């Protein structure tokens, strides 16, 4: 026996006696957890999560890129980055080495700064945790190791999981249990405005910050005021009346839900740079290949600030193509009711696609989506989709939903007090239960998995309290 490999898990150390240095090959030595937080959801979520992690004995740092970030992270160790965005990769590498960071936690994996940090973590086999809005909404949020959406490993894992998993009806039902906390939309709106006001007021302190959003906060605020005025004048009520009529099922139509211009799902995981390009493809194909009595119903995103007027553009395109009478643009309406009667849904890669599958509606994903799998979505071309009549395999869908719920969905939300109180303890437990030993691939594994992988060399495992921070590894 040559030594011990010490494991810090929550507030405990574990010593694993091993028989030879060969046993340690391919594993990184384990050290007390140090979480580095980058940008998170707007509001106090990251600050409250850091308090919970600290309470459980974990060190937490955060990098702030602007005064909006600073306002949300002033309650714990915040390190300001004021350098050029292009130099952030070298800077974050030095910071992680200096502070002995073991885990990176961030919201969204496609922001410029986040991509650089993730790339460094993968090279050094550090754990990466990515938060995102729920794949299944509105009662869940997403936590994945390594990446989300188009960067997720879940689709590949699901196919492997199907080969040996047998799920009972009771297990399917148990996975659906949740507390209905909603999405916290009121909190989202409030925290967004507070964040951008603080960022604007403190812009001089972070002059080199590079935002991931394509338009300025002031412009978006102005267009939001215009949108709210239109809502007050009855635009949403009129849209709901049209949607209710469509939901009666007397008019054949295809549904096209739009996504936000700032959505990384569009920029990073599809061939489109904005919704105009997407609408061009859809409307041209619809004119040539859809039955002449069908309608194309385009539905705006409820959080679209309308910096770009997609209703005007859609009507312009419809006029140019000679299908003006066949195109309906909605700024509201009951989405589930529409999905239940639509002949099909065409999306880039919105989570509306997963809702569409849930309601048994044929679905075509034009981008890279986690649910774009055989048996769930149409694997044909867009031109052929207009005559596609095969519905999603509901048994396969239930298994996929179960897989998501048990692998990466946590009940709660980022923006309401009740949602955060429900979410944060679950999230902290999840983060601290997967650990510390990382394979060269960077994939975090549990202590039990390590025990299994070291079966041939296994001697035993004994819990012990740490003497000090230097008592982590004895060789």
C-alpha positions in Angstrom: 0.0 0.0 0.0 1.5 3.3 -1.0 -0.8 6.0 0.3 -4.1 7.6 0.6 -6.3 9.6 -1.8 -8.4 12.0 0.3 -11.9 13.0 -0.7 -13.6 16.1 0.5 -17.4 15.7 0.2 -19.6 18.3 1.8 -18.0 18.7 5.2 -16.2 15.3 5.4 -12.9 13.9 4.3 -12.5 10.3 3.2 -9.3 8.4 2.9 -9.0 5.6 0.3 -6.0 3.3 0.8 -4.7 2.2 -2.6 -2.3 -0.6 -3.5 -0.2 1.1 -6.1 0.5 4.3 -8.0 -1.1 2.7 -11.1 -4.4 3.0 -9.3 -4.1 6.8 -9.2 -3.4 7.1 -12.9 -6.1 9.1 -14.7 -7.4 10.6 -11.6 -6.9 14.1 -10.3 -6.0 14.6 -6.7 -8.9 15.8 -4.6 -8.9 18.9 -2.6 -11.4 21.0 -0.6 -14.1 22.3 -2.8 -13.7 25.9 -4.1 -16.5 27.1 -6.3 -15.9 29.9 -8.8 -19.2 31.6 -9.9 -19.4 33.6 -13.1 -22.5 35.3 -14.4 -25.9 34.0 -13.1 -29.6 34.7 -13.4 -30.5 38.3 -12.6 -31.3 38.9 -8.9 -30.1 37.5 -5.6 -30.0 33.9 -6.6 -26.2 33.5 -6.9 -25.7 35.3 -3.6 -28.2 33.1 -1.8 -26.7 30.0 -3.3 -23.2 31.1 -2.2 -24.4 31.5 1.4 -25.8 27.9 1.3 -22.6 26.5 -0.1 -20.5 28.4 2.5 -22.8 27.1 5.2 -21.9 23.6 4.1 -18.2 24.3 4.4 -17.3 25.2 0.8 -15.3 28.2 -0.3 -17.0 30.4 -2.9 -15.6 33.1 -5.2 -17.2 35.1 -7.9 -15.9 37.0 -10.9 -17.9 40.2 -11.7 -17.8 41.8 -15.1 -19.9 44.9 -14.5 -21.6 46.8 -11.7 -24.8 44.8 -12.2 -22.9 41.6 -11.5 -21.2 43.3 -8.5 -24.6 44.4 -7.1 -25.8 40.7 -7.2 -22.6 39.3 -5.7 -21.4 41.9 -3.2 -22.3 39.5 -0.3 -19.4 37.1 -1.0 -15.9 37.2 -2.3 -16.1 39.1 -5.6 -13.2 39.6 -7.9 -13.7 42.3 -10.6 -12.5 41.7 -14.1 -11.9 45.0 -16.0 -9.6 43.8 -18.7 -10.2 43.2 -22.4 -12.6 40.4 -23.2 -10.0 38.8 -25.4 -7.6 38.4 -22.5 -10.0 36.9 -20.1 -9.0 33.3 -20.9 -5.4 33.8 -19.7 -6.6 35.8 -16.7 -9.2 33.2 -15.5 -6.6 30.4 -16.0 -4.2 32.2 -13.6 -7.0 32.9 -11.1 -8.1 29.2 -11.0 -4.6 28.0 -10.4 -3.9 30.6 -7.7 -7.2 30.0 -5.8 -7.2 26.2 -6.4 -10.6 26.3 -7.9 -12.3 22.8 -8.2 -15.7 23.7 -9.6 -17.0 26.3 -12.1 -20.6 27.3 -11.9 -22.3 29.6 -14.4 -25.6 30.4 -16.1 -25.6 29.6 -19.8 -22.5 28.2 -21.5 -22.4 30.3 -24.7 -21.5 33.7 -23.4 -18.1 34.9 -24.5 -16.5 34.9 -21.1 -18.1 31.6 -20.1 -16.9 29.8 -23.2 -13.3 30.7 -22.3 -13.6 29.6 -18.7 -15.2 26.3 -19.7 -12.5 25.6 -22.2 -9.8 26.0 -19.5 -11.7 23.8 -17.1 -11.9 21.0 -19.6 -8.2 21.1 -20.2 -7.5 21.0 -16.4 -10.3 18.4 -15.6 -12.1 20.8 -13.3 -15.8 20.3 -12.8 -18.1 22.6 -14.8 -21.7 23.1 -13.8 -24.1 25.0 -16.0 -27.5 26.4 -14.9 -30.2 27.2 -17.4 -34.0 27.6 -17.5 -35.8 24.3 -17.3 -36.0 22.0 -20.2 -39.4 21.2 -18.8 -41.4 24.2 -17.7 -42.6 26.0 -15.7 -41.7 24.3 -12.5 -38.1 23.3 -13.0 -34.6 24.6 -13.8 -31.7 22.8 -15.4 -28.4 21.9 -13.9 -26.0 19.9 -16.1 -22.3 19.0 -15.9 -20.2 20.3 -18.8 -22.9 22.0 -20.9 -26.6 22.5 -21.7 -28.8 22.6 -24.8 -26.6 21.9 -27.9 -23.6 21.3 -25.7 -25.4 18.7 -23.5 -24.3 15.1 -23.3 -27.8 14.0 -22.3 -29.1 12.9 -25.8 -26.2 10.5 -26.2 -26.5 9.3 -22.6 -30.3 8.8 -23.1 -29.7 6.4 -26.0 -27.2 4.4 -23.9 -29.6 4.5 -20.9 -32.5 3.1 -23.0 -30.5 -0.1 -23.6 -30.6 -1.3 -20.0 -33.2 0.8 -18.0 -36.6 -0.6 -17.1 -38.8 2.0 -15.6 -42.0 1.2 -13.8 -45.2 3.3 -14.0 -44.7 4.1 -10.3 -41.3 5.5 -11.0 -42.6 7.6 -13.9 -45.2 9.1 -11.6 -42.8 9.7 -8.8 -40.5 11.7 -11.1 -43.3 14.1 -11.9 -43.9 15.1 -8.3 -43.2 18.8 -7.7 -44.3 22.0 -6.1 -46.0 24.4 -8.5 -43.8 27.5 -8.0 -44.2 28.9 -11.5 -41.4 30.8 -13.3 -41.4 33.9 -11.1 -42.1 36.2 -14.1 -42.7 39.3 -11.9 -39.4 38.8 -10.1 -37.7 38.2 -13.5 -38.9 41.6 -14.8 -38.0 43.4 -11.6 -34.5 41.9 -11.2 -33.7 42.5 -14.9 -34.5 46.2 -14.6 -32.5 46.5 -11.4 -29.6 44.7 -13.0 -29.5 46.9 -16.1 -30.0 50.1 -14.1 -27.0 49.2 -11.9 -24.9 48.2 -14.9 -25.7 51.5 -16.7 -24.9 53.6 -13.6 -21.6 51.9 -13.0 -20.5 51.6 -16.7 -17.5 53.8 -16.1 -16.1 51.3 -13.7 -16.2 48.5 -16.2 -15.6 50.2 -19.6 -14.3 47.1 -21.4 -17.2 44.8 -20.6 -18.5 42.9 -23.6 -22.2 42.0 -23.3 -23.7 38.9 -24.8 -26.9 40.8 -25.7 -27.1 42.3 -29.2 -28.9 45.5 -28.2 -28.6 48.1 -25.5 -30.6 48.2 -22.3 -31.9 51.7 -23.1 -33.2 50.7 -26.5 -34.8 47.6 -25.1 -36.4 49.6 -22.3 -37.9 52.0 -24.9 -39.3 49.2 -27.1 -40.7 47.5 -24.0 -42.6 50.6 -23.1 -44.1 50.6 -26.6 -45.0 47.0 -26.3 -46.7 47.5 -22.9 -48.7 50.4 -24.5 -49.9 48.0 -27.3 -50.9 45.4 -24.7 -52.8 48.0 -22.8 -54.7 48.9 -26.0 -55.9 45.4 -26.3 -53.4 43.6 -28.6 -53.1 40.6 -26.4 -56.9 40.2 -26.0 -57.3 40.3 -29.8 -54.6 37.7 -30.2 -56.2 35.4 -27.6 -59.6 35.7 -29.4 -57.9 34.5 -32.6 -56.0 31.7 -30.8 -59.2 30.5 -29.1 -60.9 30.3 -32.5 -58.0 28.3 -33.9 -58.1 26.0 -30.9 -61.5 24.9 -31.9 -59.8 22.8 -34.6 -61.8 23.9 -37.6 -58.8 25.5 -39.4 -55.8 23.4 -40.3 -52.6 25.2 -39.4 -48.9 24.8 -38.5 -47.5 26.6 -35.5 -44.2 28.5 -35.6 -43.0 29.7 -32.2 -40.3 32.5 -32.4 -37.3 32.7 -30.1 -35.4 35.7 -28.7 -32.7 37.4 -30.7 -30.4 37.2 -27.8 -31.0 33.4 -27.4 -27.7 31.5 -27.6 -29.8 28.5 -28.8 -30.2 30.3 -32.1 -26.8 31.9 -32.5 -24.7 28.9 -31.3 -26.8 25.8 -32.1 -28.4 26.5 -35.4 -27.6 27.8 -38.9 -29.5 31.0 -38.2 -28.3 34.3 -36.8 -31.8 35.7 -36.2 -35.5 35.0 -36.6 -35.7 36.8 -39.9 -33.5 34.1 -41.6 -35.6 31.4 -39.9 -38.9 32.9 -41.1 -37.5 33.1 -44.7 -36.9 29.4 -44.8 -40.2 28.5 -43.2 -42.4 30.7 -45.3 -40.8 29.9 -48.6 -41.0 26.1 -47.9 -44.6 26.5 -46.6 -45.7 28.3 -49.8 -44.2 25.6 -52.1 -45.0 22.4 -50.2 -47.9 22.9 -47.7 -51.5 22.2 -48.7 -53.2 25.4 -50.0 -55.9 25.3 -47.3 -53.5 25.3 -44.4 -52.5 28.4 -42.4 -49.2 29.3 -40.9 -49.5 30.6 -37.4 -46.4 32.5 -36.2 -46.4 33.2 -32.4 -44.1 35.8 -30.9 -42.0 35.1 -27.8 -43.7 36.5 -24.7 -40.4 38.1 -23.5 -39.5 39.6 -26.9 -38.8 43.3 -26.5 -39.7 43.9 -30.1 -36.5 45.8 -31.0 -37.1 44.0 -34.3 -40.7 44.0 -35.5 -41.1 40.4 -36.6 -44.8 40.9 -37.2 -44.1 43.5 -39.8 -41.4 41.4 -41.4 -43.6 38.3 -41.5 -46.4 40.3 -43.2 -43.9 41.8 -45.6 -42.6 38.3 -46.5 -46.1 36.9 -46.8 -47.0 39.7 -49.2 -43.9 39.1 -51.3 -44.7 35.3 -51.5 -48.4 35.8 -52.2 -49.5 34.0 -49.0 -50.8 37.0 -47.0 -54.2 35.4 -46.4 -52.6 32.2 -45.1 -50.3 33.8 -42.5 -51.5 34.6 -39.0 -49.3 36.4 -36.5 -50.1 36.1 -32.7 -48.9 38.1 -29.8 -50.6 35.8 -27.3 -52.9 32.9 -26.9 -53.0 29.6 -25.0 -50.0 27.6 -26.3 -51.1 24.2 -25.0 -54.5 24.6 -26.6 -52.9 25.5 -30.0 -50.5 22.6 -29.8 -53.3 20.1 -29.2 -54.9 20.9 -32.6 -52.0 22.0 -34.7 -51.0 19.8 -37.7 -47.3 20.4 -36.7 -44.8 22.7 -35.0 -41.7 24.1 -36.6 -39.1 25.6 -34.3 -35.4 26.3 -34.3 -34.8 24.5 -31.0 -37.1 26.2 -28.5 -38.4 24.3 -25.5 -41.8 24.8 -27.1 -40.7 21.8 -29.2 -40.7 19.6 -26.2 -44.1 20.9 -25.2 -45.3 20.1 -28.7 -44.1 16.5 -28.4 -45.8 16.4 -25.0 -49.1 17.2 -26.6 -48.6 14.7 -29.4 -48.1 17.3 -32.1 -45.7 16.4 -35.0 -42.5 18.5 -34.4 -39.7 19.7 -36.7 -36.5 21.1 -35.1 -34.4 23.2 -37.5 -31.5 23.6 -35.1 -29.6 21.4 -32.6 -32.1 20.5 -29.9 -31.8 17.9 -27.1 -35.2 16.5 -28.0 -34.4 16.1 -31.7 -34.3 12.3 -31.6 -35.8 9.6 -33.7 -39.3 8.7 -32.4 -39.7 12.2 -30.9 -39.4 14.6 -33.8 -39.7 14.4 -37.6 -36.4 13.4 -39.1 -37.5 14.3 -42.6 -36.7 17.5 -44.5 -38.6 20.7 -43.9 -40.2 20.4 -47.4 -41.5 17.0 -46.5 -42.7 17.9 -43.1 -45.7 19.8 -44.3 -47.2 16.4 -45.3 -45.8 14.5 -42.3 -48.5 12.8 -40.3 -46.6 10.6 -37.9 -47.0 11.7 -34.3 -44.3 11.5 -31.6 -43.9 8.1 -29.9 -45.5 8.9 -26.5 -43.9 6.0 -24.7 -40.4 7.1 -25.8 -41.3 10.6 -24.9 -42.3 9.6 -21.3 -39.0 7.8 -20.9 -37.1 10.9 -22.2 -39.1 13.1 -19.9 -38.3 10.8 -17.0 -34.7 10.8 -17.9 -34.5 14.6 -17.9 -36.4 15.0 -14.7 -34.1 12.5 -12.9 -30.9 13.6 -14.4 -30.9 17.4 -14.7 -34.2 19.1 -13.6 -34.6 20.7 -10.2 -37.9 21.9 -8.8 -38.0 25.7 -8.3 -37.1 28.9 -10.0 -34.4 31.6 -10.0 -36.6 34.7 -9.5 -39.2 34.4 -6.8 -38.4 34.0 -3.1 -40.5 30.8 -2.8 -38.9 29.3 -5.9 -35.3 30.0 -4.6 -36.1 28.7 -1.2 -37.2 25.4 -2.8 -34.4 25.3 -5.4 -31.2 26.3 -3.5 -31.0 23.4 -0.9 -31.6 20.9 -3.7 -29.0 22.5 -5.9 -26.4 22.7 -3.2 -26.9 19.0 -2.3 -26.6 18.1 -6.0 -23.4 20.0 -6.4 -21.8 18.5 -3.4 -22.9 14.9 -3.9 -21.0 14.6 -7.2 -17.4 14.9 -6.6 -14.2 15.8 -6.5 -12.6 13.0 -8.3 -12.5 13.9 -12.0 -11.5 11.7 -14.8 -9.2 13.1 -17.4 -12.3 13.8 -19.5 -13.4 16.2 -16.8 -16.6 14.4 -16.1 -17.4 14.5 -12.4 -18.0 11.2 -10.7 -19.3 10.2 -7.3 -17.3 8.5 -4.7 -19.3 5.3 -5.2 -18.3 5.3 -8.9 -14.7 5.7 -8.0 -15.0 2.8 -5.6 -16.4 0.6 -8.3 -13.7 1.7 -10.8 -11.0 0.8 -8.3 -12.5 -2.6 -7.4 -9.4 -4.6 -8.2 -7.3 -2.4 -6.0 -9.8 -1.6 -3.3 -8.8 -2.0 0.3 -11.4 0.0 2.2 -12.8 3.4 3.0 -12.7 5.2 6.3 -14.2 8.6 7.1 -12.0 10.9 9.0 -12.1 14.6 10.0 -9.5 16.8 8.4 -6.7 18.1 10.6 -6.0 21.1 8.4 -6.0 22.1 4.7 -2.6 20.5 4.1 -3.9 17.1 5.4 -5.6 16.3 2.1 -3.3 13.8 0.5 -0.8 11.6 2.2 1.6 9.7 0.0 
